[in-house]
Amino acid sequence: MSLRRAPGTTAADGRDPGGRETGHRFGAGRVAGMLLPAGMLAVALTVGFVVSGGAGDEPPAARTAAPVADAPFERIGTGDLARGVTGLQAHLRAQPKDARGWAALGAAYVEQARTSGDPTRYPQADKALARSLALQPQDNDTALAGRAALAAARHDFRGALRASEAALKVNPFSERALASRIDALVELGSYAKALAAAEQADGRRPGIPVFTRYAYVLELRGDIAGARRVLGGALKSASSPGDTAYVATALGQLEWSQGAYAPAQRYFTTALDADPGYLPALEGQARTQAARGDSKGAVPGLEAVVDRLPLPGQLVALGELYEAGGRAADARAQYELIGTWTELARANGVDTDLDTALALADHGDRAEALKAARAEWGKRRTVHTADALAWALHVNGRSAEALPYLATSAPAGCRNALFLYHRGMIERAAGRTDAARAPLAAALKINPGFSPTGSRAARAALKALEAS
């Protein structure tokens, strides 16, 4: 089943997107154009006893079967993923020369790092994928696709693009490689190429990993209706609890980003009915509560998420809820944890410049935020890096220098409330008060609860502008 969009549903002028933060509509959380993992899809991890186990008196070689190396790990529940990794490890002890098994283990380690926020799995993934390629140096598309996923997870998007294209030369239908190529092109700011890659992937390997990325590219191009249509079709095609949770959450995030809180809540409920422990849906539910004015009720949900996924975006979100509720000390404690995560991530090969810039600009060392934003802009020029650099310049008192970046970060037709808020505040600080009103008003119209602290600041700034 292909979900190619109907003619005329994308932006007619082909403009570069002015969409949401990469991979996650809730701020500086995820990158690589991917939603967080979800659900119960154990059958996709491995075949037979690798996941389910076997009779205790059977020899290891008989109890384990070869894994599905191109499995869609990103939609597998955390528990099933852990069991799958254990099964793969047992399988490889019995069959150490199984190149596809090592590739599958490498990909599973990448997903474990992303689901837990623990980057120490990345070096393990690197070793497993290298082992696979040493065993089968030629025509090993599964290991190459795994390398693409690893590079994307570490924010090496040029490396991800190279590895995904190498994998596709071997196997043009590799789901993981097709998905990673879309992710890499989005993260490098090649939006027209990303759309072409999504359309090609939809033709070659239609399925939920491709559909969700296709929808994201459409959203980035300003085609919210097209993104809804693709995700709606994907939800109808979901055949497992994991798929349902994954796609329903994507729909909930899309609706939340557009201020449609009632449908967003319905989708998050659908996701949690399918997988009660799915963290992105729990986060979405909490953010929706906060956006609707129930900040106190939102705190326990976000605390539960941060306990299991202490990534910068989630730490900032919880800190801002604390801050909005007058809990300044608790907020500072959350913000300080970002530095701990950054050090750990860098030690394990992750490029953290964008995460650092976004988090520190509002909640840390502003000079360091500007340094990180400049470094990221030097590597890739996207709507997200333009926004980060413009905002870092602004918080360092250099708003006039930020103005040239606004055409990239929040162009005409932008539907990202945070980007519009940043634009309005920068315009105002640079003395362009007339220009500041429209983006601030648009931000609050699109998503009035985009941030517990940012929304409040936007309202205060707009009120002051109108009074003057």
C-alpha positions in Angstrom: 0.0 0.0 0.0 1.5 3.3 -1.1 0.6 6.6 0.4 1.7 8.9 -2.3 0.1 12.3 -1.8 -2.7 13.5 -4.0 -1.7 16.1 -6.6 -1.6 19.6 -5.4 -1.2 18.9 -1.7 2.4 20.2 -1.2 3.5 23.7 -1.2 3.1 25.0 -4.7 6.1 27.2 -4.7 8.5 24.5 -3.5 9.8 26.7 -0.7 12.2 25.4 1.9 10.3 24.3 5.0 9.6 26.3 8.1 8.5 23.4 10.1 9.0 22.0 13.6 12.1 20.9 15.4 13.8 17.9 13.9 12.2 14.6 14.6 10.1 15.8 17.5 7.5 18.5 17.7 8.2 19.1 21.3 11.3 21.2 21.1 14.9 20.2 21.3 14.3 16.6 21.9 15.0 14.3 19.0 16.9 14.6 15.8 17.4 12.6 12.7 13.8 13.0 11.6 12.7 10.0 13.6 10.1 9.5 16.2 11.1 7.8 19.4 10.7 4.0 19.4 7.4 2.4 20.5 5.2 -0.5 20.9 5.3 -4.3 20.7 6.7 -5.7 17.5 8.8 -8.6 18.8 8.3 -10.7 15.7 10.2 -8.1 13.7 13.3 -8.4 15.9 14.2 -11.9 15.3 12.8 -15.3 14.2 11.7 -18.1 16.4 13.5 -18.7 19.6 15.8 -15.6 19.5 13.0 -13.7 21.2 10.7 -16.3 22.7 13.3 -18.8 23.9 13.1 -22.5 23.6 13.2 -25.8 25.5 16.0 -25.7 28.0 17.6 -29.0 27.0 18.1 -28.0 23.3 21.7 -26.9 22.3 22.1 -23.2 21.6 22.4 -23.7 17.9 19.1 -25.4 17.8 17.4 -22.9 20.1 18.3 -19.8 18.0 17.5 -18.8 14.5 19.0 -16.1 12.2 17.7 -12.6 13.0 15.8 -10.4 10.6 18.6 -7.9 10.0 16.5 -5.2 8.4 13.9 -5.3 11.1 12.1 -2.0 12.0 13.6 -1.7 15.4 12.3 1.8 15.9 8.8 0.6 16.6 9.7 -2.2 19.1 8.9 -1.9 22.7 11.8 -1.4 25.1 11.2 -4.7 26.9 11.0 -6.6 23.6 14.1 -4.8 22.4 16.1 -5.9 25.5 14.9 -9.5 25.1 15.8 -9.4 21.4 19.3 -8.1 22.2 19.8 -10.9 24.7 18.6 -13.4 22.1 20.9 -12.0 19.4 23.9 -12.2 21.8 23.1 -15.8 22.6 22.7 -16.6 18.9 26.0 -15.0 18.0 27.8 -16.9 20.8 26.6 -20.0 19.0 27.1 -18.6 15.5 29.9 -16.1 15.7 30.4 -15.9 11.9 26.8 -14.8 11.2 27.4 -11.4 9.5 23.7 -10.6 9.3 23.3 -11.4 13.0 26.1 -8.9 13.9 24.4 -6.3 11.7 21.1 -6.9 13.5 22.8 -6.6 16.9 24.4 -3.4 15.9 21.1 -1.9 14.8 19.5 -3.0 18.0 22.2 -1.4 20.1 21.6 1.9 18.2 17.9 1.7 19.1 18.6 0.8 22.7 20.7 4.0 22.9 17.9 6.1 21.4 15.2 4.6 23.6 17.1 4.9 26.8 19.0 8.1 26.2 22.2 6.1 27.0 24.9 6.9 24.4 27.3 4.2 25.7 25.5 1.7 23.4 26.8 3.5 20.3 30.4 2.2 20.6 29.0 -1.3 21.0 26.9 -0.8 17.9 30.0 0.4 16.0 31.9 -2.7 17.0 29.1 -5.1 16.1 28.6 -3.4 12.7 32.4 -3.5 12.0 32.4 -7.2 12.9 29.6 -7.8 10.4 31.5 -6.0 7.6 34.7 -7.9 8.5 32.9 -11.1 8.1 31.1 -10.0 4.9 32.9 -7.0 3.4 31.0 -7.2 0.1 27.3 -6.7 -0.6 26.5 -6.3 3.1 23.6 -3.9 2.8 22.3 -4.7 6.3 25.6 -3.6 8.0 25.8 -0.5 5.8 22.2 0.4 6.6 23.0 -0.1 10.3 26.0 2.2 9.9 23.7 4.8 8.4 21.3 4.5 11.4 24.3 4.8 13.8 25.7 7.8 12.0 22.3 9.6 12.1 21.9 8.8 15.8 25.3 10.4 16.5 24.2 13.4 14.4 26.8 12.6 11.6 24.3 13.2 8.9 26.8 13.3 6.0 28.1 10.0 7.1 24.5 8.7 7.4 23.8 9.8 3.8 27.0 8.1 2.5 26.3 4.8 4.3 22.6 4.8 3.3 23.4 5.3 -0.3 26.1 2.6 -0.2 23.5 0.2 1.2 20.9 1.1 -1.4 23.4 0.4 -4.2 23.5 -3.2 -2.8 19.8 -3.4 -2.0 17.5 -0.7 -3.4 14.7 -1.9 -1.2 16.4 -1.8 2.2 13.8 -0.2 4.5 16.4 1.0 7.0 18.6 2.5 4.3 15.7 4.3 2.6 14.5 5.7 5.9 18.0 6.8 6.9 18.6 8.6 3.6 15.4 10.6 4.2 16.5 11.4 7.7 20.0 12.5 6.6 18.7 14.7 3.8 16.2 16.5 6.1 19.0 17.0 8.7 21.3 18.5 6.1 18.7 20.9 4.9 18.2 19.3 1.5 14.5 19.4 1.7 13.7 19.1 -2.0 15.9 16.0 -2.2 14.3 14.7 1.0 10.9 14.9 -0.6 12.2 13.1 -3.7 13.8 10.4 -1.5 10.5 10.0 0.5 8.5 9.6 -2.8 11.1 7.1 -4.0 11.0 5.1 -0.7 7.2 5.2 -0.9 7.3 3.6 -4.3 9.9 1.0 -3.4 9.1 0.0 0.2 5.8 1.5 1.4 5.3 0.9 5.1 5.0 2.8 8.4 8.8 3.8 8.7 8.5 5.4 5.3 5.0 6.9 5.8 6.0 8.7 9.0 9.0 10.2 7.4 7.1 11.1 4.3 4.6 12.9 6.5 7.3 14.8 8.3 8.8 16.0 5.0 5.3 17.2 3.9 4.9 19.0 7.2 8.3 20.7 6.9 7.1 22.0 3.5 4.1 23.5 5.1 1.7 20.9 3.9 0.0 20.1 7.2 -3.1 18.6 5.5 -0.9 16.3 3.5 1.0 15.1 6.6 -2.3 14.4 8.3 -3.6 12.4 5.3 -0.4 10.3 5.1 -0.3 9.6 8.9 -4.1 8.9 8.9 -3.6 6.3 6.2 -0.6 4.9 8.1 -2.7 4.5 11.2 -5.4 2.6 9.3 -2.7 0.2 8.0 -1.2 -0.4 11.5 -1.4 -4.1 12.3 0.3 -4.3 15.7 0.2 -2.5 19.0 3.6 -1.1 18.3 2.7 0.3 14.9 -0.5 1.8 16.4 1.3 3.5 19.2 4.0 4.8 16.9 1.7 6.3 14.3 -1.0 7.6 16.7 1.7 9.4 18.6 3.0 11.0 15.4 -0.5 12.2 14.7 -0.9 13.5 18.3 2.4 15.4 18.0 1.3 16.9 14.7 -2.0 18.1 16.1 -0.3 19.4 19.3 2.1 21.4 17.1 -0.9 23.1 15.5 -2.7 23.8 18.8 -5.4 21.2 18.2 -5.2 19.9 21.7 -8.4 17.8 21.8 -7.5 15.6 18.8 -4.0 15.5 20.0 -5.2 14.1 23.3 -7.3 11.5 21.5 -4.4 10.3 19.5 -2.1 10.0 22.6 -4.9 8.0 24.3 -5.1 5.7 21.3 -1.3 5.2 21.5 -1.3 4.5 25.2 -4.2 2.1 24.8 -2.0 0.2 22.4 1.1 0.4 24.5 0.6 1.9 28.0 4.3 2.4 28.6 5.1 4.2 25.4 7.2 7.2 26.5 6.5 9.6 23.5 2.8 9.2 24.0 3.2 9.8 27.8 5.2 12.9 27.0 2.6 14.1 24.5 -0.2 13.6 27.0 1.7 15.6 29.6 2.5 18.4 27.1 -1.1 18.6 26.1 -2.2 18.9 29.7 0.3 21.7 30.2 -0.8 23.5 27.0 -4.4 23.3 28.2 -3.5 25.0 31.4 -3.1 22.0 33.7 0.7 22.4 34.4 0.4 20.9 37.8 -1.2 17.8 36.4 1.4 17.5 33.6 4.3 17.3 36.0 4.0 13.7 37.1 3.8 12.5 33.5 6.9 14.3 32.4 8.7 13.2 35.5 8.0 9.6 34.6 9.3 10.3 31.1 12.5 11.9 32.3 13.1 9.1 34.8 13.5 6.8 31.8 14.6 9.1 29.0 16.8 11.9 30.4 17.5 13.7 27.1 17.9 17.4 26.7 14.5 18.1 25.2 12.7 16.2 28.0 14.9 17.7 30.7 14.2 21.2 29.4 10.4 20.5 29.2 10.2 19.3 32.8 12.4 22.2 33.9 10.2 24.7 32.2 7.1 23.2 33.9 8.8 23.5 37.3 9.8 27.1 36.4 6.3 28.0 35.4 5.1 26.6 38.7 7.5 28.6 40.8 9.9 25.7 41.5 13.1 27.5 40.5 15.5 25.1 42.4 13.9 22.0 40.8 14.1 23.7 37.4 17.8 24.4 37.8 18.4 20.8 38.8 16.9 19.6 35.5 18.9 22.1 33.4 22.1 21.2 35.1 21.6 17.5 34.1 21.9 18.6 30.5 25.6 19.1 30.9 26.0 15.6 32.3 24.2 14.1 29.3 26.3 16.3 26.9 29.6 15.1 28.4 28.5 11.5 28.2 27.1 11.8 24.7 30.3 13.5 23.4 32.5 10.8 25.0 30.6 8.2 22.9 30.8 10.0 19.6 27.6 12.0 19.5 27.7 15.5 18.0 25.7 17.5 20.6 26.1 21.0 19.3 22.5 21.6 18.3 21.1 20.1 21.6 23.6 22.2 23.6 22.8 25.4 21.7 19.1 25.1 22.2 19.2 24.1 25.8 21.9 26.5 27.0 20.5 29.6 25.2 17.6 29.7 27.6 18.8 27.7 30.5 22.6 27.8 30.8 25.8 29.3 29.6 24.8 31.7 26.8 28.2 32.2 25.4 28.6 28.4 25.1 25.2 28.3 23.4 26.4 30.7 20.8 29.7 28.8 20.3 27.7 25.6 19.8 25.2 27.2 17.4 27.9 28.6 15.3 29.6 25.2 15.1 26.4 23.5 14.0 25.6 26.2 11.4 29.0 25.6 10.0 28.2 21.9 9.5 24.6 22.1 8.2 22.3 24.9 7.3 18.7 24.0 8.1 15.7 25.7 9.6 16.7 24.3 13.0 20.3 25.4 12.9 19.3 28.8 11.6 16.8 29.1 14.5 19.4 28.0 17.1 22.0 30.5 15.8 19.6 33.4 15.6 18.3 32.7 19.1 21.8 32.3 20.6 22.8 35.6 19.1 19.7 37.2 20.5 20.2 36.0 24.1 23.8 37.2 23.9 22.5 40.7 23.1 23.3 40.6 19.4 19.8 40.6 18.0 20.7 42.8 15.0 23.2 40.1 13.9 20.4 37.5 14.2 18.1 39.2 11.6 19.7 37.7 8.5 19.0 34.1 9.7 15.2 34.7 10.2 14.4 34.2 6.6 15.6 30.6 6.9 14.4 29.8 10.4 10.9 31.3 10.1 10.0 32.1 6.5 6.6 33.1 5.2 4.1 30.3 5.8 6.0 28.9 8.8 3.8 26.8 11.1 6.3 26.4 13.9 5.2 28.4 17.0 8.6 28.3 18.6 10.4 29.6 15.6 7.8 32.3 15.2 8.2 33.3 18.8 11.9 33.5 18.4 11.5 35.6 15.3 9.1 38.0 17.0 11.3 38.5 20.1 14.4 39.0 17.9 12.6 41.6 15.7 11.4 43.4 18.8 14.9 43.5 20.5 16.4 44.8 17.2 14.0 47.7 17.3 11.7 46.4 14.5 8.6 46.6 16.6 6.1 46.6 13.7 7.7 43.5 12.2 7.6 41.8 15.6 3.9 41.8 16.1 2.9 39.4 13.3 5.2 36.5 14.3 4.3 36.7 18.0 0.6 36.8 17.2 1.0 33.9 14.8 2.9 31.8 17.3 0.2 32.1 19.9 -2.5 31.5 17.3 -0.9 28.3 15.9 0.0 26.8 19.3 -0.8 29.0 22.3 0.8 26.5 24.7 4.0 25.8 22.7 6.1 26.3 25.9 5.2 27.0 29.5 7.7 29.8 29.7 7.9 30.9 26.1 4.1 31.3 25.6 4.0 33.5 28.7 6.9 35.6 27.4 5.2 35.9 24.0 2.0 37.1 25.5 3.8 39.7 27.6 5.8 40.9 24.6 2.8 41.2 22.4 0.8 43.1 25.1 3.7 45.5 25.4 3.9 46.0 21.7 0.2 46.6 21.4 0.3 49.1 24.3 3.0 51.1 22.6 
